[in-house]
Amino acid sequence: MARPRHLPTASEIGARLDRLPATRHVWFLIICLSLGGFFEFYDLFFTGYVAPGLFREGILTPTTPGLFGTSGIASFIAALFAGLFIGTMVFGFVADRFGRRAIFTFSLLAYTICSVAMAFQTTAFGLNLWRFLAGVGIGVELVTIDTYISELAPIELRGRAFAVNQAIQFSAVPVIAFLAYALVPLDPLGLPGWRWLVLIGAVSALFVWWLRRAVPESPRWLAAHGRLEEAERITAALERRVQAEYGKALPPPLPHPAPPPGRGRFLEMFSGVYRNRTIMLVIFNIFQTVGFYGFANWVPTLLISQGVDVTRSLEYTFIIAIASPFGPALGYLLADRAERKWQIVAAAAGIAIFGLCFAGARGGVPLIIFGVLLTLASNLLSYAFHAYQPELYPTRIRAMAVGFVYSWSRLSAVFTAFVIAFFLGRFGTTGVFTLIAGSMLIVALAIALMGPRTRDLPLERISQ
């Protein structure tokens, strides 16, 4: 094949991608990536929903006699987040090294295999072991998806792309809640309902493995690694497809700063402007987990502690879960209009306020209302920070840096599971949500005081 007379620079590739209009094909790529995240979220959030089934079968208990006991639901939650920590901290660099597309595929298959194995465990040790291994695959996958979307989405679409991405991913929550309500109290075909819940997610994820073939490698990643011919070929094909749908000439590329040459290194995230960003995001991720997963993974258990029986708690949880996709959908309206850092601060405040109201609520209607509001605020926070984190680092270290800072949320969640169980046993739901409110205050202060502005700025300009 003849070599092109002119090969674009990495900054030219970024400029050409950023000026693309929001056509059907652009949205199709974002949706394909988001469907991969759907099953990651399915696995991530079914913990609270399978808990009653695990209690009923006698594999795990709601609480443990000691703070770090391995026989309770807290150990199951901790095993997942220990795996997520390894996946994001230790393997976060692989998407920078081997490419977004390959790692997206590998981690999805790894999750599927481990989840199938977990569905047939009969002991707490086996259950927690395979939960840990599935968590490793999920951790790599979620970091890769965030990085992938930030690099493919045009500049004016980046916020809305993450809002749609999160809305699709959070659609998994009402699906889980409905399946749990329908299956967990029963034993279809002699197999406990919680096992069906795990198997359905694992097997369905294979559909996304097939669908992902339509998503190309990130041209920004290719260009950053000197593979300019491949970056040019994929970018040109994307431009042709978008222009055909757009019906007229594409807007001219805007000037982009050239990224510094060379391959990214781990220590780069602790130098220059990245140092404060890394410190801010580590603080943020340690404490956001307390609020987000402190509610999401404990909804049925928290309701039971409020005096609601198991079947009714699953019913309430399903109703609350229906709100899950609407938090990011609300974010879609704000995505590229309001600065993302202030969206994060507002959502953190909402979690604190609605959580305390939930703790004081009595009766089905108030519990559902404040549970819905708390879910909306939590998922608005999730959309905003998933969009925000990858914007703050350059392509050469984006996945590695996001994996590093995100891994602190996973490490935090390992201990948060036991702390929540401790607070629930000693101080009830009021104690749990007081802990959550204090954590959200720290989250809001970290982002408000240290977070840079990102709205309507090219990735290459934000990250320099």
Summary of the structure (lengths in Angstrom):
residues: 464
radius of gyration: 21.8
end to end distance: 36.3
largest distance: 73.1
contacts: 1790
relative contact order: 0.17
helix: 77%
strand: 0%
